[in-house]
């Protein structure tokens, strides 16, 4: 039994790039939205997301709002930007 599902959309490591996850999904808003919606619809526990700062404050806010609308209960923001390794 678990209390929540946390999606780590902030991992900037090369392994995340190779595996197509973490901060390397932050450019694929439709995919991320679909993942969060699917989890929120099919689970009876909260979905949370860890994200990194996008290039502008406005983009970061818009991204967080998209996650919220998709069903993310809580998002946490890492103040560091994704580095393109």
C-alpha beads as a LAMMPS data file, in Angstrom:
LAMMPS data file: protein, C-alpha beads

85 atoms
84 bonds

1 atom types
1 bond types

-500.0 500.0 xlo xhi
-500.0 500.0 ylo yhi
-500.0 500.0 zlo zhi

Masses

1 110.0

Atoms # bond

1 1 1 0.000 0.000 0.000
2 1 1 1.316 3.466 -0.780
3 1 1 0.074 6.905 0.180
4 1 1 0.897 8.769 -3.035
5 1 1 2.711 8.568 -6.368
6 1 1 5.461 11.109 -6.957
7 1 1 6.555 11.736 -10.548
8 1 1 10.132 13.005 -10.697
9 1 1 10.141 15.402 -13.654
10 1 1 13.296 17.067 -12.422
11 1 1 16.081 14.513 -12.777
12 1 1 18.771 16.067 -15.022
13 1 1 21.159 13.103 -15.100
14 1 1 22.393 11.603 -18.368
15 1 1 20.701 8.315 -17.470
16 1 1 17.377 10.198 -17.489
17 1 1 18.145 11.556 -20.943
18 1 1 18.970 8.073 -22.224
19 1 1 15.856 6.635 -20.593
20 1 1 13.613 9.495 -21.694
21 1 1 12.438 10.556 -18.244
22 1 1 13.056 13.207 -15.604
23 1 1 13.692 16.778 -16.717
24 1 1 14.039 15.580 -20.302
25 1 1 10.245 15.294 -20.468
26 1 1 9.674 18.945 -19.591
27 1 1 9.518 19.867 -23.277
28 1 1 6.785 17.282 -23.891
29 1 1 3.866 18.903 -22.123
30 1 1 1.187 16.806 -23.837
31 1 1 2.868 13.560 -22.796
32 1 1 3.392 14.732 -19.212
33 1 1 -0.214 15.949 -19.025
34 1 1 -1.464 12.578 -20.305
35 1 1 0.643 10.667 -17.767
36 1 1 -0.592 12.773 -14.848
37 1 1 -4.220 12.567 -16.026
38 1 1 -3.992 8.792 -16.439
39 1 1 -2.580 8.319 -12.947
40 1 1 -5.051 10.742 -11.362
41 1 1 -7.995 9.067 -13.083
42 1 1 -6.974 5.507 -12.263
43 1 1 -5.538 5.784 -8.763
44 1 1 -7.248 6.533 -5.484
45 1 1 -4.156 8.234 -4.073
46 1 1 -2.661 11.664 -4.780
47 1 1 -0.258 12.264 -7.653
48 1 1 2.585 14.701 -6.957
49 1 1 5.271 16.074 -9.285
50 1 1 8.816 17.335 -8.826
51 1 1 9.807 19.813 -11.514
52 1 1 12.697 22.087 -12.461
53 1 1 12.555 25.771 -13.316
54 1 1 11.829 26.420 -16.972
55 1 1 13.606 29.201 -18.913
56 1 1 11.200 31.901 -17.659
57 1 1 9.082 32.408 -14.560
58 1 1 5.982 32.611 -16.757
59 1 1 6.739 29.240 -18.379
60 1 1 7.357 27.662 -14.973
61 1 1 4.013 28.948 -13.690
62 1 1 2.195 27.793 -16.827
63 1 1 3.805 24.329 -16.521
64 1 1 2.781 24.037 -12.857
65 1 1 -0.761 25.120 -13.742
66 1 1 -0.908 22.509 -16.503
67 1 1 0.145 19.835 -14.005
68 1 1 -2.493 20.997 -11.532
69 1 1 -5.232 20.902 -14.183
70 1 1 -4.089 17.393 -15.165
71 1 1 -4.590 16.178 -11.598
72 1 1 -1.329 16.812 -9.790
73 1 1 -2.158 17.427 -6.117
74 1 1 1.194 18.951 -5.140
75 1 1 4.148 20.093 -7.205
76 1 1 7.564 20.924 -5.835
77 1 1 9.928 23.164 -7.742
78 1 1 13.688 22.737 -7.799
79 1 1 15.187 26.177 -8.333
80 1 1 17.857 24.856 -10.693
81 1 1 17.331 24.823 -14.439
82 1 1 17.802 21.678 -16.520
83 1 1 21.271 21.458 -17.960
84 1 1 21.608 19.982 -21.419
85 1 1 24.274 17.345 -20.782

Bonds

1 1 1 2
2 1 2 3
3 1 3 4
4 1 4 5
5 1 5 6
6 1 6 7
7 1 7 8
8 1 8 9
9 1 9 10
10 1 10 11
11 1 11 12
12 1 12 13
13 1 13 14
14 1 14 15
15 1 15 16
16 1 16 17
17 1 17 18
18 1 18 19
19 1 19 20
20 1 20 21
21 1 21 22
22 1 22 23
23 1 23 24
24 1 24 25
25 1 25 26
26 1 26 27
27 1 27 28
28 1 28 29
29 1 29 30
30 1 30 31
31 1 31 32
32 1 32 33
33 1 33 34
34 1 34 35
35 1 35 36
36 1 36 37
37 1 37 38
38 1 38 39
39 1 39 40
40 1 40 41
41 1 41 42
42 1 42 43
43 1 43 44
44 1 44 45
45 1 45 46
46 1 46 47
47 1 47 48
48 1 48 49
49 1 49 50
50 1 50 51
51 1 51 52
52 1 52 53
53 1 53 54
54 1 54 55
55 1 55 56
56 1 56 57
57 1 57 58
58 1 58 59
59 1 59 60
60 1 60 61
61 1 61 62
62 1 62 63
63 1 63 64
64 1 64 65
65 1 65 66
66 1 66 67
67 1 67 68
68 1 68 69
69 1 69 70
70 1 70 71
71 1 71 72
72 1 72 73
73 1 73 74
74 1 74 75
75 1 75 76
76 1 76 77
77 1 77 78
78 1 78 79
79 1 79 80
80 1 80 81
81 1 81 82
82 1 82 83
83 1 83 84
84 1 84 85
